[in-house]
Amino acid sequence: MKFLPISIALGLTLSLAAISIDANTSLANKPNSNFKESKQLNSEVEPAEKQPNPQVWRLVRTNTYTLNIQKHNDSFIGWYNEIINDSIFTGKILTGRGETLINFVQQDDGEYYAVHSGIMINPNLYEGQWFDNNGNSGTFRLEK
């Protein structure tokens, strides 16, 4: 397993384990065992198993996409809703000192990674910054 260090604002370094996902399988039809592989992204994240009725959220970055998100306690897993893209989003909601933060990683079936860190504006809206390993970055909104 290869670990890729990614540095983000405030000097925080994340180590992401590179995993691969079969590109010939649609995320909508992936068995639960494939989602368990995403645990390798961060040993503290325990993404939820895919359930039949996920919540639909909008991710606004450069473009706007809808994501299916399945929460489990303070962890979540997500996948694109309306486009053909095998990316998986895994993340955590972190609450402390009166603030609620969000941290999640997008990984496709190749070697693309995007990290997102933000703050809860209200229970249906998170805003923050994102960076990817193609040199792109910007602000994001995750809204219900």
DOTORDO-24579 format. One record per residue: residue number from 0; residue in one letter; x, y, z of N, C-alpha, C in turn. Coordinates in Angstrom, 1 decimal. Each point is the difference from the previous one (the first is absolute). Example, Ala and Ser with C-alpha at 12.3 -4.5 7.8 and 13.67 -1.06 7.14 Angstrom:
2
(0,'a',(13.2,-5.7,7.8),(-0.9,1.2,0.0),(0.9,1.2,0.0))
(1,'s',(-0.4,1.1,-0.7),(0.9,1.1,0.0),(-0.8,1.1,0.8))
END
This chain:
144
(0,'m',(0.9,-1.2,0.0),(-0.9,1.2,0.0),(0.9,1.2,0.0))
(1,'k',(-0.3,1.0,-0.8),(0.8,1.2,-0.2),(-0.8,1.2,0.7))
(2,'f',(0.7,0.7,0.9),(-0.6,1.1,0.7),(0.5,1.3,-0.6))
(3,'l',(-1.0,0.9,-0.3),(0.4,1.3,-0.7),(-0.3,1.1,1.0))
(4,'p',(1.0,0.7,0.4),(-0.2,1.1,1.0),(-0.6,1.2,-0.8))
(5,'i',(-1.0,0.7,0.6),(-0.6,1.1,-0.6),(0.0,1.1,1.1))
(6,'s',(0.6,1.2,-0.3),(0.0,1.0,1.0),(-1.0,1.0,-0.4))
(7,'i',(-0.8,0.5,1.1),(-1.0,1.0,-0.2),(0.2,1.1,0.9))
(8,'a',(-0.9,1.0,0.0),(0.2,1.2,0.8),(0.3,-0.4,1.5))
(9,'l',(0.6,0.9,0.7),(0.4,-0.1,1.4),(1.1,-1.1,0.2))
(10,'g',(0.6,-0.5,-1.1),(1.1,-0.9,0.2),(-0.5,-1.4,0.3))
(11,'l',(-1.2,-0.3,-0.1),(-0.6,-1.4,0.2),(0.4,-0.9,-1.1))
(12,'t',(0.5,-1.1,0.3),(0.4,-1.0,-1.1),(-0.8,-1.2,0.2))
(13,'l',(-0.7,-0.4,-1.1),(-0.8,-1.2,0.0),(0.8,-1.1,-0.8))
(14,'s',(0.0,-1.2,0.4),(0.5,-1.1,-0.7),(-1.1,-0.8,-0.6))
(15,'l',(-0.1,-0.1,-1.3),(-1.0,-0.7,-0.7),(0.6,-1.3,-0.6))
(16,'a',(-0.7,-1.1,0.2),(0.4,-1.2,-0.6),(-0.6,-0.1,-1.4))
(17,'a',(0.8,-0.4,-0.9),(-0.5,-0.1,-1.4),(-0.7,-1.4,-0.1))
(18,'i',(-1.2,0.1,-0.5),(-0.8,-1.2,-0.2),(-0.5,0.1,-1.4))
(19,'s',(-0.4,-1.1,-0.6),(-0.6,0.0,-1.3),(-1.4,-0.6,0.0))
(20,'i',(-0.9,0.4,-0.9),(-1.3,-0.5,-0.1),(-0.3,-0.3,-1.4))
(21,'d',(-0.6,-1.1,-0.3),(-0.3,-0.5,-1.3),(-0.8,1.0,-0.8))
(22,'a',(0.6,0.6,-1.1),(-0.7,1.0,-0.7),(-1.1,-0.5,-0.9))
(23,'n',(-0.2,-1.3,-0.1),(-1.1,-0.5,-0.8),(-1.3,-0.2,0.8))
(24,'t',(0.1,0.3,1.3),(-1.2,-0.2,0.9),(-0.5,1.4,0.4))
(25,'s',(-1.3,0.2,-0.2),(-0.6,1.3,0.4),(-0.1,0.1,1.5))
(26,'l',(0.2,1.2,0.5),(-0.1,0.1,1.5),(-1.4,-0.3,0.5))
(27,'a',(-1.0,0.2,-0.8),(-1.4,-0.2,0.4),(-0.2,-1.5,0.2))
(28,'n',(0.8,-0.9,-0.6),(-0.1,-1.4,0.1),(1.1,-0.7,0.8))
(29,'k',(0.9,0.8,0.6),(1.1,-0.6,0.7),(-0.4,-0.8,1.2))
(30,'p',(0.5,-1.2,0.3),(-0.4,-0.7,1.2),(0.7,0.7,1.2))
(31,'n',(-0.6,-0.2,1.2),(0.5,0.6,1.2),(1.5,-0.2,0.2))
(32,'s',(0.5,-1.1,-0.4),(1.4,-0.3,0.2),(1.0,1.0,-0.6))
(33,'n',(-0.4,0.6,-1.1),(0.8,1.0,-0.7),(0.1,1.3,0.9))
(34,'f',(-1.1,0.3,0.6),(0.0,1.2,0.8),(0.8,-0.1,1.3))
(35,'k',(0.2,-1.3,0.5),(0.8,-0.2,1.2),(1.5,0.3,-0.4))
(36,'e',(0.4,-0.1,-1.3),(1.3,0.3,-0.4),(0.4,1.4,0.3))
(37,'s',(-1.0,0.9,0.0),(0.3,1.4,0.2),(0.5,0.3,1.4))
(38,'k',(-0.2,-0.9,0.9),(0.6,0.2,1.4),(1.5,0.3,-0.1))
(39,'q',(0.7,-0.5,-1.0),(1.4,0.2,-0.2),(0.4,1.4,-0.2))
(40,'l',(-1.0,0.9,-0.4),(0.3,1.4,-0.2),(0.4,0.6,1.4))
(41,'n',(-0.6,-0.3,1.0),(0.3,0.5,1.3),(-0.5,-1.0,1.1))
(42,'s',(0.9,-0.5,0.8),(-0.3,-1.1,0.9),(-1.0,0.4,1.0))
(43,'e',(-0.2,1.3,0.2),(-1.0,0.5,1.0),(-1.4,0.1,-0.6))
(44,'v',(-0.1,0.0,-1.3),(-1.3,0.1,-0.7),(-0.6,-1.3,-0.2))
(45,'e',(-1.2,-0.2,0.5),(-0.8,-1.3,-0.2),(-1.2,0.3,-0.8))
(46,'p',(0.1,0.0,-1.4),(-1.1,0.4,-0.8),(-1.2,-0.9,0.1))
(47,'a',(-1.1,0.6,-0.2),(-1.2,-0.8,0.1),(-0.2,-1.0,-1.1))
(48,'e',(-0.7,-1.0,0.2),(-0.3,-1.0,-1.0),(-1.1,0.7,-0.9))
(49,'k',(0.0,-0.3,-1.3),(-0.9,0.6,-0.9),(-1.4,-0.5,0.3))
(50,'q',(-0.9,0.9,0.2),(-1.4,-0.3,0.3),(-0.9,0.4,-1.1))
(51,'p',(-1.3,-0.5,0.0),(-0.8,0.2,-1.2),(-0.5,1.5,-0.1))
(52,'n',(-0.1,0.8,1.1),(-0.5,1.3,-0.1),(1.0,1.1,0.5))
(53,'p',(1.1,0.2,-0.7),(0.9,1.0,0.4),(-0.5,1.4,0.0))
(54,'q',(0.6,1.0,0.7),(-0.4,1.4,-0.1),(0.6,0.5,-1.3))
(55,'v',(-0.6,1.0,-0.6),(0.5,0.6,-1.2),(0.5,1.4,0.4))
(56,'w',(1.3,0.3,-0.2),(0.6,1.3,0.2),(0.6,0.6,-1.3))
(57,'r',(0.1,1.3,-0.1),(0.7,0.6,-1.1),(1.4,0.4,0.4))
(58,'l',(0.9,-0.3,-0.9),(1.4,0.4,0.2),(0.3,1.1,-1.0))
(59,'v',(0.3,1.2,0.4),(0.3,1.1,-0.9),(1.5,0.3,0.1))
(60,'r',(0.7,-0.2,-1.0),(1.4,0.3,-0.1),(0.1,0.8,-1.3))
(61,'t',(0.8,-0.4,-1.0),(0.1,0.6,-1.3),(-1.4,-0.2,-0.7))
(62,'n',(-0.5,-1.1,0.2),(-1.4,-0.4,-0.6),(-0.9,-0.4,1.2))
(63,'t',(-1.2,-0.2,-0.3),(-0.9,-0.5,1.0),(-0.5,-1.4,-0.3))
(64,'y',(0.2,-0.9,1.0),(-0.4,-1.4,-0.2),(-0.9,-0.4,1.2))
(65,'t',(-0.8,-1.0,-0.2),(-0.7,-0.6,1.2),(0.7,-1.3,0.4))
(66,'l',(0.0,-0.2,1.3),(0.6,-1.2,0.6),(-1.0,-0.7,0.8))
(67,'n',(0.1,-1.3,0.0),(-0.7,-0.9,0.9),(0.9,-0.1,1.2))
(68,'i',(-0.5,0.3,1.2),(0.9,-0.1,1.2),(-0.7,-0.9,1.0))
(69,'q',(0.7,-1.0,0.5),(-0.5,-0.9,1.1),(0.9,0.3,1.2))
(70,'k',(-0.7,0.4,1.1),(0.7,0.3,1.3),(0.0,-1.2,0.9))
(71,'h',(1.0,-0.1,0.8),(0.0,-1.0,1.1),(0.8,0.6,1.1))
(72,'n',(-0.8,0.4,1.1),(0.6,0.8,1.1),(0.6,1.3,-0.6))
(73,'d',(1.2,0.2,0.2),(0.6,1.2,-0.5),(0.8,-0.2,-1.2))
(74,'s',(-0.1,-1.2,-0.6),(0.7,-0.3,-1.3),(-1.0,0.0,-1.1))
(75,'f',(0.5,0.1,-1.3),(-0.9,-0.1,-1.1),(0.7,-0.5,-1.2))
(76,'i',(-0.7,-0.5,-1.0),(0.5,-0.4,-1.3),(-1.0,0.6,-1.0))
(77,'g',(0.5,0.4,-1.1),(-0.8,0.6,-1.1),(0.5,-0.4,-1.4))
(78,'w',(-0.9,0.2,-0.9),(0.3,-0.3,-1.4),(-0.9,0.9,-0.9))
(79,'y',(0.5,0.2,-1.2),(-0.7,0.9,-0.9),(-1.4,-0.6,-0.3))
(80,'n',(-1.0,0.9,-0.2),(-1.3,-0.4,-0.2),(-0.4,0.1,-1.5))
(81,'e',(0.4,1.0,-0.8),(-0.6,0.2,-1.3),(1.0,-0.1,-1.1))
(82,'i',(1.3,-0.3,0.3),(1.0,-0.2,-1.1),(0.7,-1.3,0.2))
(83,'i',(0.6,-0.4,-1.1),(0.8,-1.3,0.0),(1.4,0.4,0.5))
(84,'n',(0.3,-0.3,1.2),(1.3,0.3,0.6),(0.1,-1.0,1.2))
(85,'d',(1.1,-0.7,0.1),(0.2,-1.0,1.0),(0.6,0.5,1.3))
(86,'s',(0.0,1.3,0.2),(0.6,0.6,1.2),(-0.8,-0.4,1.2))
(87,'i',(0.7,-0.2,1.1),(-0.6,-0.3,1.3),(0.5,1.1,0.9))
(88,'f',(-1.0,0.5,0.8),(0.3,1.1,1.0),(-0.1,-0.7,1.4))
(89,'t',(1.1,0.2,0.8),(-0.1,-0.5,1.4),(0.4,1.1,0.9))
(90,'g',(-0.7,0.1,1.1),(0.3,1.1,0.9),(-0.5,-0.1,1.4))
(91,'k',(0.2,1.0,0.7),(-0.4,0.1,1.4),(-0.5,1.4,0.4))
(92,'i',(-1.0,0.0,0.9),(-0.5,1.2,0.6),(0.7,0.1,1.4))
(93,'l',(0.6,1.1,0.3),(0.8,0.1,1.2),(-0.6,1.2,0.8))
(94,'t',(-0.4,-0.2,1.3),(-0.6,1.0,0.8),(0.8,0.2,1.3))
(95,'g',(0.4,1.2,0.3),(0.7,0.3,1.2),(0.2,1.5,0.2))
(96,'r',(0.0,0.4,1.2),(0.2,1.4,0.4),(-1.1,0.9,-0.7))
(97,'g',(-1.2,-0.5,-0.1),(-1.1,0.7,-0.6),(0.0,0.2,-1.5))
(98,'e',(0.9,-0.7,-0.7),(0.0,0.0,-1.5),(-0.2,-1.4,-0.5))
(99,'t',(-0.6,0.0,-1.2),(-0.1,-1.3,-0.7),(0.7,0.2,-1.3))
(100,'l',(1.0,-0.9,-0.3),(0.8,0.0,-1.2),(-0.3,-1.2,-0.8))
(101,'i',(0.4,0.1,-1.3),(-0.2,-1.2,-0.9),(1.4,-0.2,-0.7))
(102,'n',(0.3,-1.2,-0.2),(1.3,-0.4,-0.7),(-0.3,-1.2,-0.8))
(103,'f',(0.1,0.1,-1.3),(-0.2,-1.2,-0.9),(0.9,0.0,-1.2))
(104,'v',(0.2,-1.2,-0.5),(0.9,-0.3,-1.1),(-0.8,-0.6,-1.2))
(105,'q',(0.3,0.5,-1.2),(-0.6,-0.6,-1.2),(1.1,-0.8,-0.6))
(106,'q',(-0.3,-1.2,-0.4),(1.0,-0.9,-0.7),(-0.7,-0.7,-1.1))
(107,'d',(0.6,0.1,-1.2),(-0.6,-0.7,-1.2),(0.7,-1.4,-0.1))
(108,'d',(-0.3,-0.6,-1.1),(0.5,-1.4,-0.2),(1.5,0.0,-0.5))
(109,'g',(0.5,1.2,-0.2),(1.4,0.1,-0.4),(0.8,0.5,1.2))
(110,'e',(0.8,1.1,-0.3),(0.8,0.6,1.1),(-0.4,1.4,0.3))
(111,'y',(-1.2,0.4,-0.3),(-0.5,1.3,0.3),(-0.5,0.1,1.5))
(112,'y',(0.4,1.1,0.7),(-0.4,0.3,1.3),(-0.4,1.4,0.1))
(113,'a',(-1.0,0.3,0.8),(-0.4,1.4,0.3),(-0.3,0.0,1.5))
(114,'v',(0.6,0.9,0.8),(-0.3,0.1,1.4),(-0.8,1.3,0.2))
(115,'h',(-1.0,-0.2,1.0),(-0.9,1.1,0.3),(0.0,0.2,1.5))
(116,'s',(0.1,1.2,0.4),(-0.1,0.4,1.5),(-0.8,1.2,0.1))
(117,'g',(-1.0,-0.1,0.9),(-0.9,1.2,0.1),(-0.7,0.0,1.4))
(118,'i',(-0.9,1.0,0.1),(-0.7,0.2,1.3),(-1.5,0.0,-0.3))
(119,'m',(-0.8,-0.4,1.0),(-1.5,0.0,-0.2),(-0.5,1.4,0.2))
(120,'i',(-0.7,0.5,-1.0),(-0.7,1.3,0.1),(-1.3,-0.2,0.7))
(121,'n',(-0.7,-1.1,-0.4),(-1.3,-0.4,0.7),(-0.1,-1.5,-0.3))
(122,'p',(-0.9,-0.7,0.6),(-0.1,-1.5,-0.2),(-0.1,-0.4,-1.4))
(123,'n',(-0.4,0.8,-0.9),(-0.2,-0.3,-1.4),(1.1,0.6,-1.0))
(124,'l',(1.0,0.6,0.6),(1.0,0.7,-0.8),(1.4,0.0,0.6))
(125,'y',(1.0,-0.5,-0.7),(1.4,0.1,0.4),(0.7,0.8,-1.1))
(126,'e',(1.0,0.8,0.4),(0.8,0.7,-1.0),(1.5,-0.2,0.4))
(127,'g',(0.9,0.0,-1.0),(1.4,-0.1,0.3),(0.8,0.1,-1.3))
(128,'q',(1.2,-0.6,0.2),(1.0,0.0,-1.1),(0.3,-1.4,-0.5))
(129,'w',(0.4,-0.2,-1.2),(0.4,-1.3,-0.6),(1.2,0.2,-0.8))
(130,'f',(0.8,-1.1,-0.1),(1.2,-0.1,-0.7),(0.1,-1.4,-0.7))
(131,'d',(0.5,-0.1,-1.2),(0.1,-1.3,-0.6),(1.5,-0.2,-0.5))
(132,'n',(0.3,-1.2,-0.4),(1.4,-0.3,-0.4),(0.2,0.3,-1.5))
(133,'n',(-0.9,0.8,-0.6),(0.2,0.5,-1.3),(0.4,1.5,0.0))
(134,'g',(0.2,0.5,1.2),(0.3,1.4,0.2),(-1.2,1.0,0.1))
(135,'n',(-1.2,-0.6,0.0),(-1.2,0.8,0.1),(-0.3,0.3,1.5))
(136,'s',(-0.7,1.1,0.3),(-0.5,0.3,1.3),(-1.0,1.0,-0.1))
(137,'g',(-0.7,0.2,1.1),(-1.1,1.0,0.1),(-0.9,-0.2,1.2))
(138,'t',(-1.1,0.7,0.0),(-1.0,-0.1,1.0),(-1.0,-1.0,-0.4))
(139,'f',(-0.7,-0.6,1.0),(-1.1,-0.9,-0.2),(-1.1,0.3,0.9))
(140,'r',(-1.2,-0.4,-0.4),(-1.2,0.0,0.8),(-0.6,-1.4,-0.1))
(141,'l',(-0.4,-0.6,1.1),(-0.7,-1.2,0.1),(-1.3,0.3,0.6))
(142,'e',(-1.1,-0.1,-0.8),(-1.3,0.4,0.5),(-1.1,-1.0,-0.2))
(143,'k',(-0.9,0.0,0.9),(-1.1,-1.0,-0.1),(-1.2,0.7,-0.8))
END
